[in-house]
Amino acid sequence: MTTVVRKDVKKFFESLKKHYGDVWHLPRSEYLKKPDFVVVDPKTGKKLKISFVSLDDGEVVGVVYDELS
């Protein structure tokens, strides 16, 4: 189930970059078909879908994102 977060997209994205070393913009990624988060900026209406990429053992190795139109 996708979680919707209402927060400043830029600040949310910067905190992801700080905590996860690998952050990729992959618009056609299979991981983004069912994103983990959709971040909605309440002021601008900008939307960003985000998925965590993990190994079989559950270790998160990166983040994939794309903007929603």
Steps between C-alpha positions, in 0.01 A plus 500: 500500500635840402540761773422864417716755680402867493829682536734735316629276218842668487567456873374141499720416200808663659455291814478183288827591328662557839399159638530287186812512285341385178201701378405446135256674269359207299164597347421157349621289789303190596541610864283806436195307381404464868696777678564492875430873536332778308613836633262790434611858558191675643615843376599421141311178433820334377493120539791258523474121509772316689591133540769335706717241325598213725691175476341161568613519864310831547800733499412830331761584239349803331203717417325541162279803428306681231263795481130444444332708235 
